[in-house]
Amino acid sequence: MLGEYGGIFGIIILALDIWAILKIVQSGASTGNKVLWILLIVLLPVIGLIIWALVGPRSSS
């Protein structure tokens, strides 16, 4: 069953990862922290996204 929807889930994860990276760039975190968060999300898309959602930097606006 997952095979039928794997592509859709992949696109959803990709969109969420891009959204998270944009939010990280807009956050008030230091440049070093931004780089580390972005690397975490790029290297571990699902796990990194979950960790970022729980403890990541917030938007500066």
CHARMM-style PDB file with segment names, atoms N, HN, CA, C and O in Angstrom:
ATOM      1  N   MET     1       0.820  -1.197   0.000  1.00  0.00      PROA
ATOM      2  CA  MET     1       0.000   0.000   0.000  1.00  0.00      PROA
ATOM      3  C   MET     1       0.863   1.260   0.000  1.00  0.00      PROA
ATOM      4  O   MET     1       0.537   2.237  -0.674  1.00  0.00      PROA
ATOM      5  N   LEU     2       1.956   1.240   0.750  1.00  0.00      PROA
ATOM      6  HN  LEU     2       2.221   0.446   1.297  1.00  0.00      PROA
ATOM      7  CA  LEU     2       2.831   2.412   0.789  1.00  0.00      PROA
ATOM      8  C   LEU     2       3.438   2.687  -0.580  1.00  0.00      PROA
ATOM      9  O   LEU     2       3.709   3.840  -0.913  1.00  0.00      PROA
ATOM     10  N   GLY     3       3.656   1.644  -1.377  1.00  0.00      PROA
ATOM     11  HN  GLY     3       3.435   0.707  -1.107  1.00  0.00      PROA
ATOM     12  CA  GLY     3       4.208   1.816  -2.707  1.00  0.00      PROA
ATOM     13  C   GLY     3       3.334   2.687  -3.589  1.00  0.00      PROA
ATOM     14  O   GLY     3       3.839   3.441  -4.421  1.00  0.00      PROA
ATOM     15  N   GLU     4       2.032   2.586  -3.411  1.00  0.00      PROA
ATOM     16  HN  GLU     4       1.622   1.974  -2.735  1.00  0.00      PROA
ATOM     17  CA  GLU     4       1.107   3.391  -4.202  1.00  0.00      PROA
ATOM     18  C   GLU     4       1.194   4.866  -3.854  1.00  0.00      PROA
ATOM     19  O   GLU     4       0.994   5.721  -4.717  1.00  0.00      PROA
ATOM     20  N   TYR     5       1.489   5.169  -2.612  1.00  0.00      PROA
ATOM     21  HN  TYR     5       1.651   4.474  -1.911  1.00  0.00      PROA
ATOM     22  CA  TYR     5       1.476   6.546  -2.134  1.00  0.00      PROA
ATOM     23  C   TYR     5       2.861   7.081  -1.792  1.00  0.00      PROA
ATOM     24  O   TYR     5       2.987   8.210  -1.316  1.00  0.00      PROA
ATOM     25  N   GLY     6       3.890   6.293  -2.026  1.00  0.00      PROA
ATOM     26  HN  GLY     6       3.788   5.376  -2.412  1.00  0.00      PROA
ATOM     27  CA  GLY     6       5.249   6.706  -1.687  1.00  0.00      PROA
ATOM     28  C   GLY     6       5.663   8.010  -2.353  1.00  0.00      PROA
ATOM     29  O   GLY     6       6.321   8.842  -1.728  1.00  0.00      PROA
ATOM     30  N   GLY     7       5.290   8.195  -3.607  1.00  0.00      PROA
ATOM     31  HN  GLY     7       4.756   7.518  -4.115  1.00  0.00      PROA
ATOM     32  CA  GLY     7       5.631   9.424  -4.322  1.00  0.00      PROA
ATOM     33  C   GLY     7       4.952  10.635  -3.727  1.00  0.00      PROA
ATOM     34  O   GLY     7       5.556  11.703  -3.617  1.00  0.00      PROA
ATOM     35  N   ILE     8       3.698  10.474  -3.341  1.00  0.00      PROA
ATOM     36  HN  ILE     8       3.208   9.607  -3.429  1.00  0.00      PROA
ATOM     37  CA  ILE     8       2.953  11.582  -2.732  1.00  0.00      PROA
ATOM     38  C   ILE     8       3.578  11.953  -1.389  1.00  0.00      PROA
ATOM     39  O   ILE     8       3.760  13.133  -1.093  1.00  0.00      PROA
ATOM     40  N   PHE     9       3.908  10.941  -0.573  1.00  0.00      PROA
ATOM     41  HN  PHE     9       3.760   9.982  -0.814  1.00  0.00      PROA
ATOM     42  CA  PHE     9       4.533  11.210   0.723  1.00  0.00      PROA
ATOM     43  C   PHE     9       5.891  11.878   0.536  1.00  0.00      PROA
ATOM     44  O   PHE     9       6.255  12.766   1.306  1.00  0.00      PROA
ATOM     45  N   GLY    10       6.637  11.459  -0.474  1.00  0.00      PROA
ATOM     46  HN  GLY    10       6.340  10.737  -1.099  1.00  0.00      PROA
ATOM     47  CA  GLY    10       7.934  12.067  -0.757  1.00  0.00      PROA
ATOM     48  C   GLY    10       7.804  13.548  -1.110  1.00  0.00      PROA
ATOM     49  O   GLY    10       8.593  14.376  -0.655  1.00  0.00      PROA
ATOM     50  N   ILE    11       6.807  13.866  -1.921  1.00  0.00      PROA
ATOM     51  HN  ILE    11       6.166  13.193  -2.290  1.00  0.00      PROA
ATOM     52  CA  ILE    11       6.586  15.265  -2.309  1.00  0.00      PROA
ATOM     53  C   ILE    11       6.155  16.091  -1.099  1.00  0.00      PROA
ATOM     54  O   ILE    11       6.576  17.237  -0.945  1.00  0.00      PROA
ATOM     55  N   ILE    12       5.321  15.513  -0.248  1.00  0.00      PROA
ATOM     56  HN  ILE    12       4.979  14.582  -0.373  1.00  0.00      PROA
ATOM     57  CA  ILE    12       4.880  16.224   0.960  1.00  0.00      PROA
ATOM     58  C   ILE    12       6.069  16.493   1.877  1.00  0.00      PROA
ATOM     59  O   ILE    12       6.216  17.600   2.395  1.00  0.00      PROA
ATOM     60  N   ILE    13       6.913  15.489   2.078  1.00  0.00      PROA
ATOM     61  HN  ILE    13       6.794  14.590   1.658  1.00  0.00      PROA
ATOM     62  CA  ILE    13       8.101  15.664   2.925  1.00  0.00      PROA
ATOM     63  C   ILE    13       9.027  16.716   2.322  1.00  0.00      PROA
ATOM     64  O   ILE    13       9.560  17.558   3.045  1.00  0.00      PROA
ATOM     65  N   LEU    14       9.223  16.677   1.009  1.00  0.00      PROA
ATOM     66  HN  LEU    14       8.790  15.993   0.421  1.00  0.00      PROA
ATOM     67  CA  LEU    14      10.072  17.669   0.345  1.00  0.00      PROA
ATOM     68  C   LEU    14       9.521  19.082   0.548  1.00  0.00      PROA
ATOM     69  O   LEU    14      10.274  20.003   0.862  1.00  0.00      PROA
ATOM     70  N   ALA    15       8.221  19.251   0.372  1.00  0.00      PROA
ATOM     71  HN  ALA    15       7.608  18.503   0.117  1.00  0.00      PROA
ATOM     72  CA  ALA    15       7.601  20.574   0.556  1.00  0.00      PROA
ATOM     73  C   ALA    15       7.757  21.045   1.998  1.00  0.00      PROA
ATOM     74  O   ALA    15       8.066  22.213   2.236  1.00  0.00      PROA
ATOM     75  N   LEU    16       7.546  20.153   2.960  1.00  0.00      PROA
ATOM     76  HN  LEU    16       7.295  19.205   2.767  1.00  0.00      PROA
ATOM     77  CA  LEU    16       7.700  20.526   4.372  1.00  0.00      PROA
ATOM     78  C   LEU    16       9.146  20.871   4.702  1.00  0.00      PROA
ATOM     79  O   LEU    16       9.408  21.790   5.477  1.00  0.00      PROA
ATOM     80  N   ASP    17      10.086  20.131   4.111  1.00  0.00      PROA
ATOM     81  HN  ASP    17       9.873  19.385   3.481  1.00  0.00      PROA
ATOM     82  CA  ASP    17      11.505  20.425   4.339  1.00  0.00      PROA
ATOM     83  C   ASP    17      11.870  21.799   3.782  1.00  0.00      PROA
ATOM     84  O   ASP    17      12.582  22.562   4.436  1.00  0.00      PROA
ATOM     85  N   ILE    18      11.392  22.118   2.593  1.00  0.00      PROA
ATOM     86  HN  ILE    18      10.814  21.499   2.062  1.00  0.00      PROA
ATOM     87  CA  ILE    18      11.666  23.433   2.009  1.00  0.00      PROA
ATOM     88  C   ILE    18      11.065  24.535   2.869  1.00  0.00      PROA
ATOM     89  O   ILE    18      11.697  25.566   3.102  1.00  0.00      PROA
ATOM     90  N   TRP    19       9.841  24.314   3.339  1.00  0.00      PROA
ATOM     91  HN  TRP    19       9.327  23.477   3.150  1.00  0.00      PROA
ATOM     92  CA  TRP    19       9.176  25.291   4.213  1.00  0.00      PROA
ATOM     93  C   TRP    19       9.980  25.487   5.502  1.00  0.00      PROA
ATOM     94  O   TRP    19      10.177  26.617   5.948  1.00  0.00      PROA
ATOM     95  N   ALA    20      10.443  24.384   6.098  1.00  0.00      PROA
ATOM     96  HN  ALA    20      10.283  23.465   5.736  1.00  0.00      PROA
ATOM     97  CA  ALA    20      11.230  24.467   7.330  1.00  0.00      PROA
ATOM     98  C   ALA    20      12.532  25.220   7.096  1.00  0.00      PROA
ATOM     99  O   ALA    20      12.931  26.029   7.933  1.00  0.00      PROA
ATOM    100  N   ILE    21      13.201  24.967   5.972  1.00  0.00      PROA
ATOM    101  HN  ILE    21      12.876  24.309   5.292  1.00  0.00      PROA
ATOM    102  CA  ILE    21      14.453  25.657   5.669  1.00  0.00      PROA
ATOM    103  C   ILE    21      14.205  27.151   5.514  1.00  0.00      PROA
ATOM    104  O   ILE    21      14.997  27.961   5.995  1.00  0.00      PROA
ATOM    105  N   LEU    22      13.132  27.521   4.860  1.00  0.00      PROA
ATOM    106  HN  LEU    22      12.488  26.863   4.470  1.00  0.00      PROA
ATOM    107  CA  LEU    22      12.797  28.938   4.731  1.00  0.00      PROA
ATOM    108  C   LEU    22      12.545  29.573   6.101  1.00  0.00      PROA
ATOM    109  O   LEU    22      12.981  30.695   6.355  1.00  0.00      PROA
ATOM    110  N   LYS    23      11.847  28.863   6.975  1.00  0.00      PROA
ATOM    111  HN  LYS    23      11.493  27.951   6.769  1.00  0.00      PROA
ATOM    112  CA  LYS    23      11.594  29.371   8.324  1.00  0.00      PROA
ATOM    113  C   LYS    23      12.893  29.496   9.119  1.00  0.00      PROA
ATOM    114  O   LYS    23      13.059  30.437   9.896  1.00  0.00      PROA
ATOM    115  N   ILE    24      13.803  28.562   8.928  1.00  0.00      PROA
ATOM    116  HN  ILE    24      13.668  27.798   8.297  1.00  0.00      PROA
ATOM    117  CA  ILE    24      15.098  28.629   9.614  1.00  0.00      PROA
ATOM    118  C   ILE    24      15.871  29.864   9.153  1.00  0.00      PROA
ATOM    119  O   ILE    24      16.442  30.581   9.975  1.00  0.00      PROA
ATOM    120  N   VAL    25      15.892  30.113   7.853  1.00  0.00      PROA
ATOM    121  HN  VAL    25      15.428  29.530   7.186  1.00  0.00      PROA
ATOM    122  CA  VAL    25      16.617  31.259   7.309  1.00  0.00      PROA
ATOM    123  C   VAL    25      16.021  32.559   7.851  1.00  0.00      PROA
ATOM    124  O   VAL    25      16.759  33.516   8.087  1.00  0.00      PROA
ATOM    125  N   GLN    26      14.717  32.613   8.050  1.00  0.00      PROA
ATOM    126  HN  GLN    26      14.118  31.836   7.859  1.00  0.00      PROA
ATOM    127  CA  GLN    26      14.050  33.815   8.548  1.00  0.00      PROA
ATOM    128  C   GLN    26      14.145  33.966  10.062  1.00  0.00      PROA
ATOM    129  O   GLN    26      13.802  35.019  10.601  1.00  0.00      PROA
ATOM    130  N   SER    27      14.604  32.929  10.752  1.00  0.00      PROA
ATOM    131  HN  SER    27      14.883  32.074  10.314  1.00  0.00      PROA
ATOM    132  CA  SER    27      14.644  32.974  12.216  1.00  0.00      PROA
ATOM    133  C   SER    27      15.741  33.903  12.715  1.00  0.00      PROA
ATOM    134  O   SER    27      16.593  34.347  11.946  1.00  0.00      PROA
ATOM    135  N   GLY    28      15.708  34.187  13.996  1.00  0.00      PROA
ATOM    136  HN  GLY    28      15.015  33.827  14.620  1.00  0.00      PROA
ATOM    137  CA  GLY    28      16.698  35.051  14.609  1.00  0.00      PROA
ATOM    138  C   GLY    28      17.918  34.297  15.113  1.00  0.00      PROA
ATOM    139  O   GLY    28      18.733  34.864  15.842  1.00  0.00      PROA
ATOM    140  N   ALA    29      18.060  33.040  14.740  1.00  0.00      PROA
ATOM    141  HN  ALA    29      17.398  32.580  14.148  1.00  0.00      PROA
ATOM    142  CA  ALA    29      19.193  32.233  15.202  1.00  0.00      PROA
ATOM    143  C   ALA    29      20.492  32.715  14.563  1.00  0.00      PROA
ATOM    144  O   ALA    29      20.479  33.398  13.539  1.00  0.00      PROA
ATOM    145  N   SER    30      21.600  32.353  15.176  1.00  0.00      PROA
ATOM    146  HN  SER    30      21.610  31.798  16.008  1.00  0.00      PROA
ATOM    147  CA  SER    30      22.903  32.713  14.616  1.00  0.00      PROA
ATOM    148  C   SER    30      23.131  31.950  13.313  1.00  0.00      PROA
ATOM    149  O   SER    30      22.480  30.941  13.044  1.00  0.00      PROA
ATOM    150  N   THR    31      24.056  32.448  12.521  1.00  0.00      PROA
ATOM    151  HN  THR    31      24.585  33.268  12.739  1.00  0.00      PROA
ATOM    152  CA  THR    31      24.342  31.821  11.225  1.00  0.00      PROA
ATOM    153  C   THR    31      24.786  30.371  11.402  1.00  0.00      PROA
ATOM    154  O   THR    31      24.378  29.491  10.644  1.00  0.00      PROA
ATOM    155  N   GLY    32      25.620  30.133  12.402  1.00  0.00      PROA
ATOM    156  HN  GLY    32      25.952  30.847  13.018  1.00  0.00      PROA
ATOM    157  CA  GLY    32      26.088  28.772  12.655  1.00  0.00      PROA
ATOM    158  C   GLY    32      24.948  27.829  12.990  1.00  0.00      PROA
ATOM    159  O   GLY    32      24.894  26.703  12.494  1.00  0.00      PROA
ATOM    160  N   ASN    33      24.036  28.293  13.835  1.00  0.00      PROA
ATOM    161  HN  ASN    33      24.080  29.207  14.238  1.00  0.00      PROA
ATOM    162  CA  ASN    33      22.885  27.455  14.180  1.00  0.00      PROA
ATOM    163  C   ASN    33      21.989  27.214  12.976  1.00  0.00      PROA
ATOM    164  O   ASN    33      21.462  26.116  12.804  1.00  0.00      PROA
ATOM    165  N   LYS    34      21.815  28.229  12.145  1.00  0.00      PROA
ATOM    166  HN  LYS    34      22.244  29.122  12.284  1.00  0.00      PROA
ATOM    167  CA  LYS    34      21.005  28.060  10.938  1.00  0.00      PROA
ATOM    168  C   LYS    34      21.603  26.981  10.041  1.00  0.00      PROA
ATOM    169  O   LYS    34      20.889  26.119   9.530  1.00  0.00      PROA
ATOM    170  N   VAL    35      22.922  27.040   9.855  1.00  0.00      PROA
ATOM    171  HN  VAL    35      23.502  27.741  10.270  1.00  0.00      PROA
ATOM    172  CA  VAL    35      23.600  26.060   9.007  1.00  0.00      PROA
ATOM    173  C   VAL    35      23.420  24.652   9.573  1.00  0.00      PROA
ATOM    174  O   VAL    35      23.145  23.711   8.828  1.00  0.00      PROA
ATOM    175  N   LEU    36      23.574  24.510  10.878  1.00  0.00      PROA
ATOM    176  HN  LEU    36      23.797  25.275  11.483  1.00  0.00      PROA
ATOM    177  CA  LEU    36      23.421  23.186  11.494  1.00  0.00      PROA
ATOM    178  C   LEU    36      21.999  22.655  11.334  1.00  0.00      PROA
ATOM    179  O   LEU    36      21.813  21.476  11.034  1.00  0.00      PROA
ATOM    180  N   TRP    37      21.002  23.499  11.528  1.00  0.00      PROA
ATOM    181  HN  TRP    37      21.152  24.458  11.771  1.00  0.00      PROA
ATOM    182  CA  TRP    37      19.603  23.066  11.370  1.00  0.00      PROA
ATOM    183  C   TRP    37      19.321  22.674   9.926  1.00  0.00      PROA
ATOM    184  O   TRP    37      18.666  21.664   9.670  1.00  0.00      PROA
ATOM    185  N   ILE    38      19.813  23.471   8.984  1.00  0.00      PROA
ATOM    186  HN  ILE    38      20.346  24.292   9.192  1.00  0.00      PROA
ATOM    187  CA  ILE    38      19.581  23.162   7.572  1.00  0.00      PROA
ATOM    188  C   ILE    38      20.261  21.844   7.198  1.00  0.00      PROA
ATOM    189  O   ILE    38      19.676  21.030   6.484  1.00  0.00      PROA
ATOM    190  N   LEU    39      21.485  21.627   7.671  1.00  0.00      PROA
ATOM    191  HN  LEU    39      21.961  22.288   8.251  1.00  0.00      PROA
ATOM    192  CA  LEU    39      22.179  20.364   7.399  1.00  0.00      PROA
ATOM    193  C   LEU    39      21.415  19.178   7.985  1.00  0.00      PROA
ATOM    194  O   LEU    39      21.312  18.130   7.347  1.00  0.00      PROA
ATOM    195  N   LEU    40      20.885  19.338   9.183  1.00  0.00      PROA
ATOM    196  HN  LEU    40      20.969  20.189   9.701  1.00  0.00      PROA
ATOM    197  CA  LEU    40      20.109  18.267   9.804  1.00  0.00      PROA
ATOM    198  C   LEU    40      18.899  17.913   8.945  1.00  0.00      PROA
ATOM    199  O   LEU    40      18.608  16.735   8.733  1.00  0.00      PROA
ATOM    200  N   ILE    41      18.203  18.916   8.456  1.00  0.00      PROA
ATOM    201  HN  ILE    41      18.439  19.872   8.628  1.00  0.00      PROA
ATOM    202  CA  ILE    41      17.008  18.667   7.647  1.00  0.00      PROA
ATOM    203  C   ILE    41      17.370  18.079   6.285  1.00  0.00      PROA
ATOM    204  O   ILE    41      16.651  17.220   5.775  1.00  0.00      PROA
ATOM    205  N   VAL    42      18.473  18.530   5.693  1.00  0.00      PROA
ATOM    206  HN  VAL    42      19.057  19.228   6.108  1.00  0.00      PROA
ATOM    207  CA  VAL    42      18.874  18.001   4.383  1.00  0.00      PROA
ATOM    208  C   VAL    42      19.347  16.550   4.507  1.00  0.00      PROA
ATOM    209  O   VAL    42      19.022  15.715   3.663  1.00  0.00      PROA
ATOM    210  N   LEU    43      20.114  16.251   5.560  1.00  0.00      PROA
ATOM    211  HN  LEU    43      20.379  16.929   6.246  1.00  0.00      PROA
ATOM    212  CA  LEU    43      20.660  14.902   5.715  1.00  0.00      PROA
ATOM    213  C   LEU    43      19.649  13.897   6.254  1.00  0.00      PROA
ATOM    214  O   LEU    43      19.692  12.722   5.890  1.00  0.00      PROA
ATOM    215  N   LEU    44      18.747  14.340   7.110  1.00  0.00      PROA
ATOM    216  HN  LEU    44      18.712  15.295   7.405  1.00  0.00      PROA
ATOM    217  CA  LEU    44      17.721  13.473   7.696  1.00  0.00      PROA
ATOM    218  C   LEU    44      16.353  14.132   7.527  1.00  0.00      PROA
ATOM    219  O   LEU    44      15.823  14.705   8.480  1.00  0.00      PROA
ATOM    220  N   PRO    45      15.782  14.059   6.338  1.00  0.00      PROA
ATOM    221  CA  PRO    45      14.582  14.852   6.048  1.00  0.00      PROA
ATOM    222  C   PRO    45      13.416  14.661   7.024  1.00  0.00      PROA
ATOM    223  O   PRO    45      12.847  15.648   7.488  1.00  0.00      PROA
ATOM    224  N   VAL    46      13.058  13.446   7.337  1.00  0.00      PROA
ATOM    225  HN  VAL    46      13.520  12.644   6.960  1.00  0.00      PROA
ATOM    226  CA  VAL    46      11.891  13.227   8.204  1.00  0.00      PROA
ATOM    227  C   VAL    46      12.249  13.486   9.660  1.00  0.00      PROA
ATOM    228  O   VAL    46      11.568  14.254  10.340  1.00  0.00      PROA
ATOM    229  N   ILE    47      13.312  12.853  10.144  1.00  0.00      PROA
ATOM    230  HN  ILE    47      13.866  12.230   9.592  1.00  0.00      PROA
ATOM    231  CA  ILE    47      13.730  13.013  11.535  1.00  0.00      PROA
ATOM    232  C   ILE    47      14.124  14.466  11.812  1.00  0.00      PROA
ATOM    233  O   ILE    47      13.740  15.032  12.835  1.00  0.00      PROA
ATOM    234  N   GLY    48      14.888  15.062  10.901  1.00  0.00      PROA
ATOM    235  HN  GLY    48      15.200  14.602  10.070  1.00  0.00      PROA
ATOM    236  CA  GLY    48      15.310  16.450  11.067  1.00  0.00      PROA
ATOM    237  C   GLY    48      14.119  17.391  11.144  1.00  0.00      PROA
ATOM    238  O   GLY    48      14.114  18.329  11.941  1.00  0.00      PROA
ATOM    239  N   LEU    49      13.108  17.143  10.316  1.00  0.00      PROA
ATOM    240  HN  LEU    49      13.112  16.381   9.668  1.00  0.00      PROA
ATOM    241  CA  LEU    49      11.897  17.967  10.322  1.00  0.00      PROA
ATOM    242  C   LEU    49      11.169  17.855  11.657  1.00  0.00      PROA
ATOM    243  O   LEU    49      10.687  18.853  12.194  1.00  0.00      PROA
ATOM    244  N   ILE    50      11.091  16.653  12.181  1.00  0.00      PROA
ATOM    245  HN  ILE    50      11.482  15.843  11.745  1.00  0.00      PROA
ATOM    246  CA  ILE    50      10.414  16.444  13.469  1.00  0.00      PROA
ATOM    247  C   ILE    50      11.187  17.136  14.590  1.00  0.00      PROA
ATOM    248  O   ILE    50      10.594  17.818  15.426  1.00  0.00      PROA
ATOM    249  N   ILE    51      12.504  16.961  14.610  1.00  0.00      PROA
ATOM    250  HN  ILE    51      12.986  16.406  13.931  1.00  0.00      PROA
ATOM    251  CA  ILE    51      13.323  17.597  15.660  1.00  0.00      PROA
ATOM    252  C   ILE    51      13.207  19.112  15.553  1.00  0.00      PROA
ATOM    253  O   ILE    51      13.045  19.797  16.563  1.00  0.00      PROA
ATOM    254  N   TRP    52      13.290  19.642  14.322  1.00  0.00      PROA
ATOM    255  HN  TRP    52      13.421  19.086  13.501  1.00  0.00      PROA
ATOM    256  CA  TRP    52      13.163  21.094  14.138  1.00  0.00      PROA
ATOM    257  C   TRP    52      11.809  21.593  14.630  1.00  0.00      PROA
ATOM    258  O   TRP    52      11.730  22.639  15.274  1.00  0.00      PROA
ATOM    259  N   ALA    53      10.750  20.855  14.334  1.00  0.00      PROA
ATOM    260  HN  ALA    53      10.814  20.005  13.811  1.00  0.00      PROA
ATOM    261  CA  ALA    53       9.409  21.283  14.745  1.00  0.00      PROA
ATOM    262  C   ALA    53       9.290  21.329  16.264  1.00  0.00      PROA
ATOM    263  O   ALA    53       8.557  22.154  16.809  1.00  0.00      PROA
ATOM    264  N   LEU    54      10.010  20.441  16.945  1.00  0.00      PROA
ATOM    265  HN  LEU    54      10.605  19.771  16.503  1.00  0.00      PROA
ATOM    266  CA  LEU    54       9.923  20.396  18.407  1.00  0.00      PROA
ATOM    267  C   LEU    54      10.822  21.420  19.100  1.00  0.00      PROA
ATOM    268  O   LEU    54      10.404  22.049  20.072  1.00  0.00      PROA
ATOM    269  N   VAL    55      12.057  21.592  18.608  1.00  0.00      PROA
ATOM    270  HN  VAL    55      12.396  21.081  17.818  1.00  0.00      PROA
ATOM    271  CA  VAL    55      13.009  22.425  19.342  1.00  0.00      PROA
ATOM    272  C   VAL    55      13.773  23.442  18.497  1.00  0.00      PROA
ATOM    273  O   VAL    55      14.684  24.100  19.000  1.00  0.00      PROA
ATOM    274  N   GLY    56      13.420  23.576  17.241  1.00  0.00      PROA
ATOM    275  HN  GLY    56      12.680  23.042  16.832  1.00  0.00      PROA
ATOM    276  CA  GLY    56      14.155  24.451  16.343  1.00  0.00      PROA
ATOM    277  C   GLY    56      13.939  25.926  16.597  1.00  0.00      PROA
ATOM    278  O   GLY    56      13.065  26.312  17.373  1.00  0.00      PROA
ATOM    279  N   PRO    57      14.746  26.755  15.931  1.00  0.00      PROA
ATOM    280  CA  PRO    57      14.615  28.207  16.091  1.00  0.00      PROA
ATOM    281  C   PRO    57      13.291  28.707  15.523  1.00  0.00      PROA
ATOM    282  O   PRO    57      12.780  28.166  14.543  1.00  0.00      PROA
ATOM    283  N   ARG    58      12.755  29.723  16.135  1.00  0.00      PROA
ATOM    284  HN  ARG    58      13.170  30.162  16.932  1.00  0.00      PROA
ATOM    285  CA  ARG    58      11.475  30.293  15.702  1.00  0.00      PROA
ATOM    286  C   ARG    58      11.705  31.536  14.866  1.00  0.00      PROA
ATOM    287  O   ARG    58      12.776  32.141  14.898  1.00  0.00      PROA
ATOM    288  N   SER    59      10.683  31.901  14.122  1.00  0.00      PROA
ATOM    289  HN  SER    59       9.813  31.409  14.096  1.00  0.00      PROA
ATOM    290  CA  SER    59      10.750  33.078  13.258  1.00  0.00      PROA
ATOM    291  C   SER    59      10.976  34.333  14.091  1.00  0.00      PROA
ATOM    292  O   SER    59      10.502  34.439  15.222  1.00  0.00      PROA
ATOM    293  N   SER    60      11.714  35.284  13.510  1.00  0.00      PROA
ATOM    294  HN  SER    60      12.099  35.198  12.591  1.00  0.00      PROA
ATOM    295  CA  SER    60      12.017  36.529  14.236  1.00  0.00      PROA
ATOM    296  C   SER    60      10.885  37.539  14.117  1.00  0.00      PROA
ATOM    297  O   SER    60      10.943  38.598  14.742  1.00  0.00      PROA
ATOM    298  N   SER    61       9.866  37.239  13.336  1.00  0.00      PROA
ATOM    299  HN  SER    61       9.819  36.379  12.829  1.00  0.00      PROA
ATOM    300  CA  SER    61       8.763  38.198  13.161  1.00  0.00      PROA
ATOM    301  C   SER    61       7.705  38.072  14.227  1.00  0.00      PROA
ATOM    302  OT1 SER    61       6.721  38.811  14.209  1.00  0.00      PROA
TER     303      SER     61
END
